[in-house]
Amino acid sequence: MQIVHRRFNRVDLLEVAGRVDAATSPQLKQQIDALFDEGRYRLVLDLAQLEYVSSPGLRVLIEARKRAREWKLADLEGGDIRIANLPPRIREVFDLTGFTSLFEIFDDVTAAVGSF
């Protein structure tokens, strides 16, 4: 798995490529936690290059969403995690697990970043 981080004024973009599985999901969690520790709770995950996600990877996403949204309660601008460029194969996983209804999903990064 590879993660490329891009920082914008109010939003952080993480481009996630490869596989997010039991071996690599801790790396994704660490990257997200580091942003949260900096007070950066508005994240866009660009999953265009994501090939595979397992249940530990999904767990990282749902825990991160929960933590970001908890911060939303304490701040008027709020935090959240948005998904961009969800590949069809990964969308099937999101559909089967109910994640499609939990996350705001956008067709491109520009729309996802602009949604904040």
C-alpha positions as a Markdown table, in Angstrom:
| # | Residue | x | y | z |
|---|---|---|---|---|
| 1 | Met | 0.0 | 0.0 | 0.0 |
| 2 | Gln | 1.1 | 3.5 | -0.8 |
| 3 | Ile | -0.3 | 6.7 | 0.7 |
| 4 | Val | 0.3 | 10.2 | -0.7 |
| 5 | His | -0.7 | 13.0 | 1.5 |
| 6 | Arg | -1.7 | 16.5 | 0.1 |
| 7 | Arg | -2.5 | 19.3 | 2.5 |
| 8 | Phe | -5.0 | 22.0 | 1.5 |
| 9 | Asn | -6.1 | 25.0 | 3.5 |
| 10 | Arg | -9.0 | 23.2 | 5.3 |
| 11 | Val | -8.8 | 19.7 | 4.0 |
| 12 | Asp | -6.3 | 16.9 | 3.8 |
| 13 | Leu | -6.3 | 14.5 | 0.8 |
| 14 | Leu | -4.9 | 11.0 | 1.2 |
| 15 | Glu | -4.4 | 9.1 | -2.1 |
| 16 | Val | -4.5 | 5.4 | -1.1 |
| 17 | Ala | -3.1 | 2.9 | -3.6 |
| 18 | Gly | -2.7 | -0.9 | -3.5 |
| 19 | Arg | -4.1 | -3.1 | -0.9 |
| 20 | Val | -5.5 | -2.2 | 2.5 |
| 21 | Asp | -5.5 | -5.5 | 4.5 |
| 22 | Ala | -4.5 | -6.8 | 7.9 |
| 23 | Ala | -0.8 | -6.1 | 7.2 |
| 24 | Thr | -1.2 | -2.6 | 5.8 |
| 25 | Ser | -4.2 | -1.2 | 7.6 |
| 26 | Pro | -2.1 | -0.1 | 10.7 |
| 27 | Gln | -0.2 | 2.2 | 8.3 |
| 28 | Leu | -3.4 | 3.8 | 7.1 |
| 29 | Lys | -4.6 | 4.2 | 10.7 |
| 30 | Gln | -1.3 | 5.7 | 11.8 |
| 31 | Gln | -1.5 | 8.3 | 8.9 |
| 32 | Ile | -5.1 | 9.3 | 9.8 |
| 33 | Asp | -4.4 | 9.4 | 13.5 |
| 34 | Ala | -1.4 | 11.7 | 12.9 |
| 35 | Leu | -3.6 | 14.1 | 11.0 |
| 36 | Phe | -6.2 | 14.0 | 13.8 |
| 37 | Asp | -3.5 | 14.7 | 16.4 |
| 38 | Glu | -2.7 | 17.9 | 14.4 |
| 39 | Gly | -6.4 | 18.9 | 14.6 |
| 40 | Arg | -7.0 | 18.0 | 11.0 |
| 41 | Tyr | -10.4 | 16.3 | 11.0 |
| 42 | Arg | -11.5 | 17.0 | 7.4 |
| 43 | Leu | -10.2 | 14.2 | 5.2 |
| 44 | Val | -10.8 | 13.1 | 1.6 |
| 45 | Leu | -9.7 | 9.6 | 0.7 |
| 46 | Asp | -8.9 | 9.2 | -3.0 |
| 47 | Leu | -9.3 | 5.5 | -3.6 |
| 48 | Ala | -8.9 | 5.5 | -7.4 |
| 49 | Gln | -5.8 | 3.3 | -7.1 |
| 50 | Leu | -7.1 | 1.0 | -4.4 |
| 51 | Glu | -7.1 | -2.6 | -5.5 |
| 52 | Tyr | -8.4 | -4.4 | -2.4 |
| 53 | Val | -9.7 | -3.6 | 1.1 |
| 54 | Ser | -10.3 | -6.3 | 3.8 |
| 55 | Ser | -12.3 | -6.1 | 7.0 |
| 56 | Pro | -9.4 | -4.6 | 9.0 |
| 57 | Gly | -9.1 | -1.8 | 6.4 |
| 58 | Leu | -12.8 | -1.2 | 6.6 |
| 59 | Arg | -12.5 | -1.0 | 10.4 |
| 60 | Val | -9.9 | 1.7 | 10.1 |
| 61 | Leu | -12.3 | 3.7 | 7.8 |
| 62 | Ile | -15.3 | 3.4 | 10.1 |
| 63 | Glu | -13.3 | 4.2 | 13.3 |
| 64 | Ala | -11.8 | 7.3 | 11.5 |
| 65 | Arg | -15.2 | 8.4 | 10.4 |
| 66 | Lys | -16.5 | 8.1 | 14.0 |
| 67 | Arg | -13.6 | 10.1 | 15.4 |
| 68 | Ala | -13.8 | 12.8 | 12.8 |
| 69 | Arg | -17.5 | 13.2 | 13.3 |
| 70 | Glu | -17.1 | 13.4 | 17.1 |
| 71 | Trp | -15.0 | 16.4 | 16.6 |
| 72 | Lys | -17.8 | 17.8 | 14.5 |
| 73 | Leu | -20.0 | 18.0 | 17.5 |
| 74 | Ala | -17.4 | 20.2 | 19.3 |
| 75 | Asp | -16.8 | 22.6 | 16.4 |
| 76 | Leu | -19.1 | 24.5 | 14.1 |
| 77 | Glu | -17.1 | 23.7 | 11.0 |
| 78 | Gly | -16.9 | 20.1 | 11.9 |
| 79 | Gly | -15.0 | 17.1 | 10.7 |
| 80 | Asp | -15.7 | 14.2 | 8.4 |
| 81 | Ile | -14.2 | 11.7 | 6.0 |
| 82 | Arg | -15.3 | 11.8 | 2.3 |
| 83 | Ile | -14.5 | 9.2 | -0.3 |
| 84 | Ala | -13.5 | 10.1 | -3.9 |
| 85 | Asn | -13.0 | 7.9 | -7.0 |
| 86 | Leu | -14.3 | 4.7 | -5.6 |
| 87 | Pro | -13.4 | 1.9 | -8.0 |
| 88 | Pro | -16.3 | -0.4 | -9.1 |
| 89 | Arg | -14.8 | -3.5 | -7.3 |
| 90 | Ile | -14.3 | -1.5 | -4.0 |
| 91 | Arg | -17.8 | 0.0 | -4.4 |
| 92 | Glu | -19.2 | -3.6 | -4.4 |
| 93 | Val | -17.5 | -4.1 | -1.1 |
| 94 | Phe | -18.9 | -0.8 | 0.3 |
| 95 | Asp | -22.4 | -1.8 | -1.0 |
| 96 | Leu | -22.2 | -5.3 | 0.6 |
| 97 | Thr | -21.0 | -3.9 | 4.0 |
| 98 | Gly | -23.3 | -0.9 | 4.1 |
| 99 | Phe | -20.5 | 1.6 | 3.9 |
| 100 | Thr | -22.0 | 3.2 | 0.8 |
| 101 | Ser | -24.7 | 4.8 | 3.0 |
| 102 | Leu | -22.2 | 5.7 | 5.8 |
| 103 | Phe | -19.8 | 7.8 | 3.7 |
| 104 | Glu | -20.3 | 10.7 | 1.3 |
| 105 | Ile | -18.9 | 9.4 | -2.0 |
| 106 | Phe | -17.9 | 11.6 | -4.8 |
| 107 | Asp | -16.9 | 10.9 | -8.4 |
| 108 | Asp | -13.8 | 13.1 | -8.2 |
| 109 | Val | -11.4 | 14.7 | -5.8 |
| 110 | Thr | -12.4 | 18.3 | -6.6 |
| 111 | Ala | -16.0 | 17.7 | -5.7 |
| 112 | Ala | -15.1 | 15.9 | -2.5 |
| 113 | Val | -12.7 | 18.6 | -1.3 |
| 114 | Gly | -15.2 | 21.3 | -2.3 |
| 115 | Ser | -17.9 | 19.6 | -0.3 |
| 116 | Phe | -16.2 | 20.8 | 2.9 |
